[in-house]
């Protein structure tokens, strides 16, 4: 999916947040350091957004492994403070 957003302005103590606007007027705060070098208010940015199902499955497997490892070491029951 390709979307286009305009740079409305920069905010934050060091102008490190870019406020991007959709065609519908929705505002999105985005880290300025992730923008292309030299990007300025008034410019249009094109974003491609895709699902990464392989990375999702890899993360799911890593998370399950960590949960399984933790459950083997957890004796269960209430914590005593």
C-alpha positions in Angstrom: 0.0 0.0 0.0 1.4 3.4 -0.9 0.3 6.5 1.0 1.3 10.1 0.7 1.7 12.5 3.6 2.7 16.1 3.7 5.1 17.6 6.2 3.1 20.2 8.1 5.7 21.4 10.6 8.4 20.3 13.1 7.7 20.3 16.8 9.4 19.4 20.1 12.2 21.0 22.1 14.7 20.4 19.3 12.2 20.3 16.4 12.8 16.6 16.4 9.1 15.6 15.7 7.7 16.0 12.2 3.9 16.5 12.1 2.7 14.8 8.9 -0.8 15.2 7.4 -2.8 12.8 5.4 -5.2 14.0 2.7 -8.0 13.5 5.2 -6.3 15.9 7.6 -5.2 13.2 10.1 -2.0 14.2 12.0 0.8 11.7 12.5 3.8 12.5 14.7 7.0 11.0 13.2 10.6 11.1 14.3 12.4 13.8 12.2 15.6 11.8 12.0 13.8 9.1 10.0 12.9 11.5 7.3 15.0 11.9 4.2 17.8 14.4 4.7 16.8 18.0 4.0 13.0 17.2 4.1 11.1 20.5 4.8 7.5 21.5 5.6 5.3 21.6 2.6 7.0 18.6 0.9 5.1 15.4 0.1 6.5 12.1 1.3 5.5 8.7 -0.2 5.4 5.7 2.2 5.1 2.1 1.3 3.5 0.0 4.0 3.5 -3.8 3.7 3.0 -6.7 6.1 6.1 -8.7 6.8 4.6 -12.1 7.6 8.0 -13.9 7.7 9.3 -11.5 10.3 6.0 -11.7 12.2 6.3 -15.5 12.4 9.9 -15.3 13.5 9.0 -12.9 16.3 6.1 -15.1 17.3 8.5 -18.1 17.5 11.1 -16.2 19.5 8.4 -14.9 21.9 7.0 -18.4 22.5 10.5 -19.8 23.1 11.2 -17.0 25.7 7.8 -17.7 27.4 8.5 -21.4 27.5 11.9 -20.8 29.0 10.5 -18.5 31.7 7.6 -20.9 32.5 10.1 -23.7 33.1 12.0 -21.6 35.7 8.9 -20.1 37.4 7.8 -22.2 40.3 4.3 -20.5 40.1 2.3 -19.3 43.0 2.3 -15.9 44.7 5.3 -13.8 45.2 6.5 -13.2 48.8 7.9 -9.7 49.4 
